[in-house]
Amino acid sequence: MSSTKALKDETKMFKAGNSWGFRVTSKDKKALGASEDTIFEKIIDPNGDKITFKKLDAVDPSLDSFMDDFYQKHGDLMKELEDK
């Protein structure tokens, strides 16, 4: 985003199937540099007064592939480490 000014707006929760959601406007999506593949971490304040969504860094697909291969080859070792 070229400006350092924060975007502020109000939004209401809405029902979506068995879940509830908040709308993100096209302007918000553009400011976030987000796409439908962007993953966010949701942080709820212990007092329940604030929800923060933080965009997570994208994972390099080659790292994802490496980790899948590693777990395929060394799953028994990883399970042993998890159990300790």
C-alpha positions as a printed Julia matrix, in Angstrom:
84×3 Matrix{Float64}:
   0.0     0.0    0.0
   1.49    3.33  -0.97
  -0.04    5.28   1.92
   0.81    4.76   5.58
  -2.74    5.71   6.57
  -4.69    2.77   8.0
  -7.96    1.8    6.36
 -10.84    1.98   8.82
 -14.41    0.94   8.21
 -17.27   -0.82   9.93
 -18.54   -4.26   8.99
 -21.14   -6.65  10.36
 -20.95  -10.39  10.77
 -23.06  -12.48   8.42
 -24.23  -16.09   8.43
 -22.59  -18.38   5.86
 -23.83  -21.95   6.21
 -22.87  -23.12   9.71
 -20.26  -20.37  10.07
 -20.15  -16.61  10.52
 -17.99  -14.25   8.48
 -16.91  -10.67   7.88
 -16.84   -9.07   4.46
 -13.59   -7.82   2.95
 -14.16   -5.18   0.29
 -12.29   -5.12  -3.02
 -10.48   -2.03  -1.71
  -9.39   -3.97   1.41
  -8.28   -6.94  -0.71
  -6.22   -4.66  -2.94
  -4.65   -2.88   0.06
  -3.72   -6.27   1.54
  -2.28   -7.55  -1.72
  -4.42  -10.64  -1.08
  -5.9   -13.3   -3.32
  -8.18  -16.26  -2.68
  -5.03  -18.27  -1.86
  -3.79  -15.85   0.81
  -3.76  -17.36   4.31
  -4.38  -15.29   7.41
  -3.72  -15.97  11.07
  -6.71  -15.07  13.27
  -5.92  -13.67  16.73
  -8.76  -13.08  19.19
  -8.04  -10.76  22.11
  -8.41  -12.56  25.48
 -11.11  -10.05  26.47
 -13.07  -10.87  23.3
 -13.05   -7.21  22.25
 -10.79   -7.43  19.23
 -10.05   -9.81  16.36
  -6.88   -9.3   14.35
  -6.16  -10.98  11.03
  -2.49  -11.14  10.04
  -1.45  -12.13   6.52
   0.99  -15.04   6.67
   4.01  -15.2    4.44
   3.58  -17.48   1.47
   5.33  -20.83   1.68
   7.74  -21.58  -1.14
   6.21  -24.52  -3.06
   9.62  -26.2   -3.29
   9.86  -26.16   0.53
   6.4   -27.69   0.74
   7.47  -30.42  -1.69
  10.7   -31.04   0.24
   8.79  -31.39   3.53
   6.3   -33.83   1.96
   9.14  -35.97   0.6
  11.04  -35.81   3.91
   8.0   -36.96   5.9
   7.37  -39.75   3.37
  10.92  -41.04   3.8
  11.35  -40.38   7.53
   7.81  -40.59   8.91
   8.77  -43.15  11.55
  11.57  -40.93  12.87
   9.29  -37.87  12.92
   6.61  -39.84  14.82
   9.23  -40.94  17.37
  10.3   -37.32  17.87
   6.69  -36.18  18.26
   6.12  -38.76  21.0
   9.05  -37.54  23.11
